[in-house]
Amino acid sequence: MAPTLTQVAERAGVSLSTASRAFSAPDRIGADTLARIIAAADEIGYSAASGRTFDVRRAASTVAVVVPDIGHTVFASFVKSAQAQGWHRRQTVVLTDTDGSADREREVIGELQSRVDALVVCAPRLPAEDIVQLAGDTPLVLVNRLSDQCDCVVADSEDGIRQAVDYLVALGHSHIAYVQGSPQSWSNSRRVEAIQKFGAERDIEIEILGWQQETLAGGHAAAASVIATGASAVMTHNDPMAIGVMNGVRSMGFSVPGDLSVIGIDDSPLAELAHPALTSISVPMGRAGLVSSDLVFQRAAEPDSEPRVVHLPTQLVVRASSGPSRDRTGRLRKDES
C-alpha cells in the first residue's frame, strides 16, 4: 500500500492541512516546517501529484561556500557545520578557498554564480557591494560582512572586545597594543574601531600596530613591535597571530603573562593547545555555518522576503596567557611582604 499524506503529517508532527499546503502552496508555510514535511515524505517514500515542494528544495540544491583560508581552523569549523546542515537540507556544498586574495575572490564568485543555486561568502575581502553585484540574481549570504541587499550572519566581536578590555583594566592594565590582520578584512577594521572606542571610554592607552599576515609567522614578526610599545597587554586579530606573538616575545627573553598578557580572537582549538593556554574571544563560526545554510534554505522557500541579518554573540574565554599587569603584580608582591 502506497504511503499517504496522513502518514506524512503524522510523521512530521503537523496537521493534515499543513502537510497538504507543503505540496500545493509551499510558500504559505515556514521554511523549517516545510523541511520537516519534505524529510518525512522522503523517509516513507511518499510522492505527491504536485512537484512544487521539491522544486523549492532544488532551488538551493547546490551551494557554493567561499572562504579565505580553509587551513585556518575557524574556517574549517564553519565549512564543516555548513556541510552538515546542508546535508540535512538535501544541499550539495561546493567549497572554494580564495587564499585571502580579493582578486581570486572576485574571479571565483563571477565563475560560480551561474553554476550554483546559492552563494555563501565567509569573511570576504571584497566590499559587500562588489560581491552583491557579482552574485547577480543568485541568492547570497554574507558571513561577517553587512549588506542591506542580501542575508547576512555577523558575529558581535565588538562585545567580545569590550569584555576583554574590561577584563584587562580590572587586572590593572592601562596600555594595550593591538596587532592588526589583513587590511582587506572588514572584521579587522571593526575590531580596531571597537578597541579604540572602549579604550577611550575607559581612559587607557591603545596602540594600534601595523598589518601582519594572519598567521603564526605574522604574529612572531609583530612581537618586537609589541614589546617596543611598552604595553603590558596585547590583543591580536586572531589566535595564530597571538600564539606567534607569545613565541616571539619569549624568544626575546620576556615571559607571558608575567611581562605581557596576550589575548587572541576566535577561540580556535589552537588556544587550548598553546603554552601557556591562550585567553581568547570565542567567535561561534560553527554556529555561523549552520545559520548560513538555514538562510539559504529559507531564501529558496521565501525568495521575496526582506533580507535577514543574524547576529551571533561572542564571549571572552580566560586562560593562562593573561594576568595582572606588571605594576599591579609588583604592588601585590610588595604588599604580601
N, C-alpha and C positions, 0 to 999 in steps of 0.2 A: 504494500500500500504506500503510495507516494506521501511524503511529508505534507502537512497542511499549514496554512497561515496561523491557525490557532496554536499549533505546536511551536511555531516560531515566536509568537507573542509570549507564550508561557516560558520558553527558554530564555528570552531576553528580559523578562520581567516587566512587560509593558502591556497595555490594553490591546485588544484586537484591532480597535480603530487606529491606534498609533502605529501598529505593525503594518496596517493596510496603507497608511499615508506614506510610510517609508518606501513603498513600491509604486504609489500613484502620484504622490506630491512630496518628494523628499525635501524640498526647500522649505516646507512648512514645519519641520521638526528640527531640534537641536543636533549639532554635529556628533556629540557623544552618544546620544540616544540612537541616531542613525547608524553609527558604527557598531553599537551593540546589537542592533537588529540584523545588520548585514552579517556580523560574525555568527549570530545564532542560525541564520538561514544557511550559511556555508556549512556549519557543523552538522546540520541534519540533512543537508542536500536538498533544501527547498529551492525551487525555481519558479519565479513569478512570470506571469504572462507579459508584464511590462518590464522593460530593462532599464528604466530611468535611474533606479538606485545605483546600479552597477556602473552606469555612465558617470555618476557623481564620483564613485570610487576611482574610476580610471582617470578622472580629471586630474588627479595628483598621484598617478601610479609610479612615476619616475621623478625623483627629487635629486637635484644636484646640490651637494654640500661643499661649499668653498671655504677653506681655512688657510691661514697664512703659514702654518708650520705644524704638520702632523707629528713631528718629532717631539714637540712640547707636550708634556703630559696633560696639561689643561685642555688643549685642543683634542687630544686623543680621547679624553673623558667626554667631551662634547660630542664627538663623532660617534662614539660607542652608544651613548644614550639616544642620539638621533636615529641611529640604525635600529636599535632595539624597539623604539617606539614606531619607527617606520614599518618594521616587520609586523607589529601589532596592527597597524593601519593598512596593511597589504601594500605598502610602498616599497619600491626598489630605490635604494640610496646609492648615488654615484658620488664618489669622493674626489676632490681636486685640491692639491696643495700648491699655493702660489709662491712659496718660499719668501713671503714677506714683500713681494715686488708688486708695486702698483701697476706697472706695465703688464706684467703677466696676469694680474687680476683682471685688467681691462680686456685682455685677449681671451681669457678663459670664459668670462661672463658673456662676451659677444658671441663666442662659438657655441656655448651651451644653451643659450636662451631659446633657440628654435628647436632644440633637440630633446628638451626635458619638459615636464609638466609644471615644475616649480623650482625656484632657486632659494637656497638658504645660504647667505653670505655672512660668515662669522669674523668679527674683528677686522673689517675691511680696511685697506689702505687708501682706497679711492674715496672722494667725497660722496656723500649719500646721493646727491642729485645726479652724479655721473652714473652711479650703479642703477638707479631707477630708470634713467634714460637707456642704458644698455640692456636692461631686462625687458623693456618694451611692454608687451601685453602678458608676459609670463609672470604668474604670481610670485611675489618676492617677500622673503622675511630677512630683515637685517638683525644681526645679533651684536650688541654693544656698539650700536650706531642708531641715532634717531632720525626719523623722517616722518612727515605727515602724509606721505604718499604711499606708504606700504606698512605692513605689520612689522613690529619691532619687539625685540627682547633686550632689556637693558639691566645690567647689574648695578645696584646702587653703591658703587665704590666710594662715593663721597662720604656716606655714613660710616663705612669701614675705616676710612682715613680719619674721620672725626674721632672714632673710638681709639685709634692708635695714637693720635696727638694727645688726647685727654689722658691716656694711659702713661705716655712718656712724661707729660707735665706733672702728673701725680708722683712720678718717680724722681722728680727734681730736674729733668732735662729742660734747658731753656734755649738750646741751639741745636737745630735738627737739619740735616742735609737730606736732599732728595736726588737720587740718580735717575735720570730720565731714560725712557726707552726710545723707540723709533719716532722720529719727527712726523711720520705719516700716521701715527697711531692716535685715533680720536680719544681712546681711553687715557693715553698718556697726558694729553692736554687737559682733560677734565681732572685728572689726579693732581696735576701741577696747580691748577686753579683752586682745588679743594684744600690742599695743604697750605697754600699761601693764605687763603681765606681764614682757615682755622688758626693758623699761626698768628695772624694779625689780631684776631679776636681775643687770643689768649696772651698777647703781648710777648711772644717769644720770637727768636730769630730763626728764619727759614732760609736756607741756602740752596738754590736750585743749580745743580751741576749739569754739564753738557750731556748731549745724547750719546748713548752707547748701544752696541748690539745687545739684544735681549737674551744674552747667553751667559754662561759661566765666565767665559773669556771677557765679555763686556764688563761684567761686574768686577773682575780682577783688575782690569785696566783702570777702573774708576777708583780703586781703593786708595791710591796715593792722593788723589784729589780730595777724597773724603777726609783723610787724615789732615791734609793741609788746611781745611776749613776751620779746624779746631772744634767741630761739632762733637757732642757727646753721644749722638744717636743719628742713625741714617735709615731712611726708607728707600726702597728701590721699586722700579716699575713691576718687577715680577720676582719669583722665588729664585730661579737660576742666577739672576744678577746679584741677589742678596747673598747667596752662597759664595759666588765669586768674590764679592766684597770681603766676606769673612776670611776666605782663603788668602786674599791679598793683604789684608791688614795683619794677619797672623805671620805672614812671611816677612813683614817689616818689624816684627817683634812686639806687636800690640796684641792685647787679649780681647776676646769677646765673651761676655759683655763687660768685663772689667774696665777696659778703656773705651769701648764703643758698643752701644746697643744697636742691634741690626733687626730690621723688620722688612719682610718681603710682602708681596701681594700675590694671591691666587690660592695659597694653602694647598699646593700640589703634594703628591706623595713624597717628593724630594725633601719637603720641610721636616718631616719626622726622621728622615734618614740622615740629615745633616748633623755635623758635630761642631758646636752644640746644636741641639734641635732648634729649628728656626721658628721664631714668632712670625706669624703671617696673617694677612687678612683673607679670610675664606671667601672666594667668589664661586657661586654654585654653577659652574659651567656644565656639569652633568645635567642638572635641572634645566638649564637653558637649552640643551639639546632636545630634551623631551618636550619642552614647551614649544620650541620652534617647529617640531614635527606636528604637534597638535594644531598650531596656527595654520600650517599648510593644509591640513585636512579640513579645518573649519572654513578656510578661504574657498576651497573647492566646493563645499556644501553651500556657502553663502557668499557668492562672488561679488555681490553688490553691497555688502555691509561696509561700514566705516572701518578704516584701518585701526588695528588694535595696538596698544603698547602695554607690554607686561614688564613690570619692574620686579627684580629679584633682590632679596636682602643680602647683605654681606655681614661678616662677623669676625672680629679680631680673635685669633687663637693664640694665647700666650704660651710660649715655650722658653727654653733656656737661653736663647740668644739675646734676650733683653733683660735689663735690670736697672737698679738705681744709678743715677749719674755719678760721675767721678767725685764731684764736690760733695754730694749727699753721702756717698759711701765713706768719704774721709771724715765727715762730721759724725756719722754714726759710729765709726771706729773710735773717734776721739771721746764721744760721749760714753761708750762702753768702758773705756779705760779710766 
